[in-house]
Every structure is written in C-alpha cells, then in structure tokens.
Amino acid sequence: MLKWLYSLLITLALPLMLLRLLVRSRHNPAYRQNWPQRLGWSIPKTDKPVIWVHAVSLGETVAMTPLIESLLTQFPAYQIMVTHMTITGAARAEAQFGHRVIRQYLPYDLPFIIKPFVRKLQPKLVILAETELWPNFLAVCKSQHIPVLLANGRMNATSARNYQKAGRMAQAMLSALSHVAAQTQSDLSQFNALGIPVDRLSITGNLKFDQTVSEQQVAAGRAWRHEFARPTWIAASTQPSEEPIILAVHRQLLQQIPNLLLIIVPRHPERFEWVAQYLAKQQVGYAQHSTGALPDAEQSVWLGDTMGQLFAYYAASDIAFVGASLAAIGGHSPVEPASLGIPVVMGPHVFKCQDSHDALAAAGALLPITQDSLFETMQGVLANPAQLSEMGAAGKQWVAENQGATERHLAIIGALLKNND
C-alpha cells in the first residue's frame, strides 16, 4: 500500500519536477540538458556487460571515485555506467572519468519509467552509494535477478527509525540488496537490526579514505598559498545559512589578524553568483577565482566559484571549516581536508559523518565548535602554528590508517559477478 502511494505521489509530482528543472535552468542551463535521460528515454548502447554505479550527488561521486577507478582497471571486460540525480554529481563525474564511463541521469523512480530502462539495459551488477535506496528501482532489480550492492553503506539511528516506520516497503527495499558493505560496526549493526542477515553484511570502511589526491591540485593550492603569503582559512561546502555566520566571524578575526584571508566555497554552483552579490552588499573586499584573479592585499575574501578544485582550495588553507555542520543538514565529510593534513573545525550538526567526525576529534585533528564558539576557537588556533601543525599531522595519519576500503569492496564485487555469470 505504501509503495503504491509513493508511486502515485511521484507520478502526480512529475510535471512539477520537470517544471522545477526548467525554472532552475534559468540560472544554470545544465538543468534543462539531458532531461530525456531522467524519463528513461535514453538507454545507453554497449557491446559489453554493464556494471551500473549510482552516485546521487557530488558527495557520493567523490566517495565512489576510488572504487570506480578500480573497476575500470580490474574489470575491463565490463562497461561501467555512472548515474546521478544532480548536476554537481554529473559535472564531477565528467571531469573525473570523461568518456571512460557512460554517464547518465538516473531515471525517475516510477515503474513505467525505471522498469523498461532496467530491463533493456540488463546490468550484471548494480552498485548503490551509501544510502541511496529507491523502492521501484530495487523492486525491478530483484524481479530481474540483478544483484545489488550497497557500497560505502551508512545507517544512523535516525535513518533506521525512519526505515522501521516505512514497514513493508522498507523491508522490500532491504531484501533486494544482495550485500551491504558497511562503513563501520555501528552501520552494520543498524542494517542487521533492520533485518539484513549477517551473511549479507561486511565492514569495509569508508571509500573516501582511498581517494587519490590530485598532485596537480595540491601543487596549485600550495602555489596560491605562496602567492597569498598570509594566514588563510577556508569555509568549504557552505550552505546559505552558514555564510553570514562565517563572514561575521571573519570580520571579528580581522580585528586581531588584519591580513587574514577567508576562502569561501559554496556547496552548490548555482549559488556562486548569489554569494558574490552578498559579499558585495556587505561591502567586503573580495576576488572571484572564476575571473582568474587572486585576492590582493585589500581583499580579505576569495570566492572559490569554480568546480572540481576543492582539494586545491584546501591545500591553500591553514585550517578548514567544513560546511553543512552549522546548518542542521548533517555535515559534509571532513576526510578530504584531513587527508591533506589540514586541521578541521565543524559545527554540531554532523549526523551524516558522525563516525569520522568523532574519530578525527579523538585523534586531535578536529575541533567541534558551535556558532557561538567559532570565533574564539579560530582565534586560538590561528595564533598557535604548532597546534595547527600537530592537528594536521594527526589527521593525515588517521586517514592513512583507515585506507583499504576499495580492495574490500572489490572482493565483494568479484564474488557477486561470479555468482551472476
């Protein structure tokens, strides 16, 4: 009953969803491109059997990158297809993989859209990222006997309660999973409590630890840092409610550190122009990276308004605030800055990355903050280069100690493909 209602509501909402794409395309033309893919009208053609990886957005695409790269080298007989729901995820995949993979938007999760798409494509394996479960998609995979791996799986207590409330629909989705590669013991326990037996569960760790950092980006960031020749902090992957807070704290810090530079990198590219206009209205001296300009001595903010260069922005910084953590969104991953040896501060809303947040804090590489304590915390650490160095080294070591998730995922994938031959 609940699944039927779910499908009905999406069907009724479909015209509004397409209209929303059209409206958003006024600010970013990418929203009106490839819309037939979202309706399942564009089915890729390949002579190879398909491994289908679904990474909904930018964060999932970043997390899945080490695995996708390994699939390309370890399983050359297969065509890798990567699907997304957002333009940021699609843009990252295009920049990272180019024509080495088939790139598509995931068709909407309606039986009359997703069912014919899956049946015609007939993938040998579907790999879903983290928590990306769609009832109709999983139902058709199960009916077609297509194995499904939930990779880099995570499940916190709040999400588990929501799945329990969904009753039979949630049970049907979870029963369609051939295997869950959980990030931590806590994630595994939650999946097990939801009814997935232990023989379909493994602890593999977090794929983000296995990211290969672009030496070109790191070199670019360090070159910027040398050019700045001034203390620098970054507010990365920020949300609309966070930028005013960050800017207010930055203004306070400037009273103590007059040459301090703030790099702001909004999470969503369609907001780049809005943030630029906000900085102008606040009469803040700033430069925009998209113009090719580095900030001069009179400019205290640099707007990181280019895609795919977050590692370079991190490498240019002394310490990183990771966004969506002052906003009640759940926090983005602190693994990226930690892997570069950059100390991290995060707000209280970190339920999406709780384990890595807590582990980094315990290692001495991350400082938890609140809106009220951000200024005092930043003031203290920026005045203490030795503490910054110790925090950065601790984070880099912690990341190195937790690598290896890719190989553990590949072993599971190999077994699933062998069983499906």
N, C-alpha and C positions, 0 to 999 in steps of 0.2 A: 504493500500500500504506500509506504513512504517513498519507495523508489519511483512508483508511478506518479506520485505527487511532485517529486523532484523533477522528473522529465517534463511534466505538464508545465511547471513554473518556468523552466528554461525555454520551452517552446514558446510560451507566451512572451517571454522576455527577449526572444531572439531579435525582433525588429528593433527594440531599444538598444540591444547590444551592438547591432550594426550601425545604428544612428550614432551611438557614442563614439565608435571608431571614426565616423565621418566628422563629427564635431571636433574631436581631438586632432584630426588631421589638418585642421586649420593652422595649428601651431607646429605640427610635425607631419609632413607628408607620408612618412613611413606607415602611419596608421591606416591609410587608405590603399596601401600596396599589399598585394598578395592576399586580399580578403577571400578569394575563392578557395584558398587553402583552408581557411577557418570553416568553410562549409563542406569540406571534404571533396571538392570538385577536382582537385589537382592531386593525382596519385602518381608518385614517382615511378619511373621505369628503370629497371636494372636487371642485368643477367645474373647477378649474384644473390644468394640468400641474404636476408636483411636482419641485422641487429638494430633494434629501434631503442634509442635512448631519449627519454623525455626529461628535459630540464626546464621547468616552467619559466624562470626569470633569470636575471643576472646572477644572483647569488648561487642558485643551483647550477648554472652553467659554469661558473668559476669552480664550484666544488667538484663537478663531474669532469673537468678538463683533464686531470691526470689519468682517469680511467679511460676516457675516450681516446686520448693519445696512445695509451697502451693497447686498446682494442684495435686501433689502426695497424699497429706493428705486430701484435700477437695473433690476430685473426684476419690475415689479408684475403682469405677466401670469401669473406663476408663484406657486404656493403653496409656501412654504418650510416644510419639516419638519425638526425638530432632534431627534435621538435621543441617548440617553445609556445608560450602564451603571450609574452611581452616583447616589445620591440627592443628593449635593452638586452634581453637574453639573446635574441636573434642577431643583434649587432655584434655582441661579444663572440658568438659562435662564428660569424662570418670573418671577423678579424683573426680569430684563433685558428680556424680549420680551413677556411676558404672552400675550395672545390674538393677537398679530400673527403668530405662527408656530404650527404644530402641534407639540406636544411629546409624545414617546413614549419609552419604554424600548426599546432595541434587542432584538429577539427573539433568543433563544439561537441560536448558530451551528450548528444541526443541519439537515440537508437537509429533513426533514419539517416543520420549523418555519419556517425562513427562506425556503425556495423558494416556497411558496404565498403568503407575505406579499409578497415582491418581485414575483411575477407579477401579483398582484391590484392592487398599488399602481402598478406600471409607471412609476417615476420617469423623468424626462427626463435627469437627471444625478444622480450620487451623489458627494458630496464627503466625503472621509475626512480626519480631522485627524492630522497629524504621523506617527504610526507605526501607526495603528490598522487592521491588516490581518487579516481573518478568512477562512479558506480557503473555506468553503461559501458565505458571503455573496458573495465575489468571483467564485466559480465560477458562481453563478446570474446575477449581473450580466453576466458575459461571455456566457453562453448566451442571454441575452435582449437582447444587443447594447446594453446600457445603459452609456454612458460613465462612467468613474470617474476622479475627480481626487484625488490625494493632495495636500492643501493643507498649507502650512507644514511640508513634509516634512523629516524629520531622520533620519539614519542614521549612528551612530558605528561605530567599528571592531569593537567587541564585538558589537553587534547584527548587523553584516554577517557576521561569522563564524558566528553562530547561524543566519542565513538560509542560508548555504552548507551548513551541516550538515543542514538540512531538505531539501536536494536538490530533487527534482521538485516537491514540494508548494510550496516557496518560489518556484520558477520559475513554477509555475502562478498563484500569487497575484500575482506581479510582472507577469506577462504580461497580467493582467486590468486593469492600470492604464493608462488612456488617456494620462495625463500626470502627471508628478510636479513639483510646484512646490517646489523645494528651498530651504531657508533660506540655505545657504552653498555655496561652491565645494566644501568638504570633503564636505558631504552629497551634493551632485550626483555627485562622484567615486565615492563609495561605492555609490550607486544604479547608476551606469554600470558599475562593476566587477561588480555582481550581474547584469548582462545587460540593463538597460534602455537602449535606444539613445538617442543624444544628441538626436534629433528629438522625443523624448517627455520631455525634461528641460529645466527652466528654473530659473534662480536668481531668486527673487522676494523674498528677505529674510524677516524674521520679522514676522508679523502683529501680534504683541504690541506692536511699536513704534507701531502705528497706533491703539492704544486711545485712546478719548476719555475722559479723566478726568472724573468727575462733579464739577463745581464745588461741588455741594451737599455731597458727601462731603469735599472738600478744606476747605470752609468749616467743616464740623462738626469736622474734625480740628484745625484751627487754633484753633477756639473752645475745644476741650478743652485744647489746649496752653496757651492763655492762662489757662484756669482752673487748670491744674496749677501753672503758674509754677515749674517745677522741671525740671532736666535729665532727659531721658526717652530710653530705648532700647527697641526692640521686638524680640521674638523671634517671627517670623512663620512660619506654616505648619509648626509644630513637630511632631516625631514623639515617640513615647513615650520613647525612649532619650535624647532631647535635653533634655527639660525638667529633669531632675535636674542635668544639667551646667550649664544656663543659670542655674538657681536658685542653685547653688553659687557660680558666678562673680558673680552679682548680690550675694550676701551679702558676698563679698570686696570688691566695689566700694563697697558701703555703708560700709565702714570708712573709705574715702577720700572718698566723696561721700555724706554721710548723708541728703540729701534726694533721692537718685536714685530714679526711678520706672522700673519694668520693665512693659511691656505684653506679655503672653503671648497669642498667638493660635494655638491648636492647629489643625492642618490639617483634622481631621475632627470634625464637630459632635457625633457620638456620644461623643466623648472630653471634651467640655466639663465634664461633671459629675465625671469621674474626676480631671481636673486640679484642679478646685476642692477635691475631697476630699484630694488630695495636698498642696495648699498648706496646707490646714487641719491635716493631720497634721504638716507641717513647722513648724507654729506661725508661719506667715508672715502678716503683716497684709496682707489683700488685699480688693479690691472686685470685684464682677462687673458687667459692663456690662449684662447681661440684666436686672438688678434696677433699672436706671436710676440707679445710684449711681456717682459719680466718686470716686476714691480720696481719702481725707483725709490729713492730714499724718502720721498714724500708720501708714498703709498704704503699703507700698513696691511692691506688685504690683497691676496691674489686669488682670483676666482678660477678654480680648476674646471673649466667648462669644455673639456674635451673627453671623448670616450676612450676607454681601454688603456688608460695611463695611471691607474690608481697606485700601482706599485712605484711608479716614478714619483708621484706626489708624496707617498710615504717616505721614500728614500731621501727626499729633500727636507725632511722634518726631524725635529729633535724629540717630539712626543706627539702621540695621536689620540684625539678623542674619536671614538667610533660611534657613529650615529644610530638613530632609532632606539636609543637607550635612555634618553631623557623624555622622548615621546613614548607613550605606552604602546609600543609596537613590538618590542621583544628583543631589539638589539641585533646588529649585524655582526659578522664573525670578527673576533679580534686576532684570528690566526695569521692573517696576512701581514699586519704590521709587526707582530711578534716574530714572524719568520725572517724579517729583515733586521731584527734587533732594535726595533723601535718600541719604547715604552708605551703603555696604553692606559687611558682612563675611560671609564664607561659609567653611565648613569644606572639607576636602579632597575630599569625595565629590560631584563636580559634573559627572559624565559626561553627565547629561541636559541640561545647559545650558552645556557646556564653552566653546563659542564666545563666547557673551555674557559668561560669567564672565571669560574671558581678555581679551576686548576691554575690558571695564569696568576690569579691573585695570590694563591697559596705559594706559588713559586717566586713571588716577589716581583713579577713582571707587569702587573696591572693594579691600578688604584681605583677602587669603587668610589664614585662620587654621587652627590645629589646636585640639584640646581643651586642650592644654597652654598655648597662646599666647593664648587668647581673653581671659583676664583682663588680661594685660599690654597687649594691643592696645587693648582697650576703655578701660583706664585712661589710656593715652596720648592717644587721640583725644578722649575726653570732656574732657580738660584743655586741649585745643587748639581753641578755637572757629574759629580761622582755617583750620585744616586741614579741619574739618567743612564749612565754607562752600565751600572750594575743591573738595573731593571732590563735594559736592552739585551744584555748577555744572558740573563736568566730566561727571557722569553725565547731567544733563539735556541738555547739548549733544550728547553721544553719541547719546542716544535720538532727538533731533531730526534728526540727520544720517542716521539709518538708517530713517527713515519712507518710506512709499511702497509697501509690500508689497501693500496692498489693491488698488490700481489695477492692479498687475501681475497679481494673481490674477484680477481681473475681466476682463481682456483674454483670458486663457486660457479662462475660463468662457464668455465670449461666443462664442469660436470653437468650443468643444465643443458648445454648444447649437445653433449654426448648422449644424454638421455632422450633428447628430442630428435635424434637422427633416425 
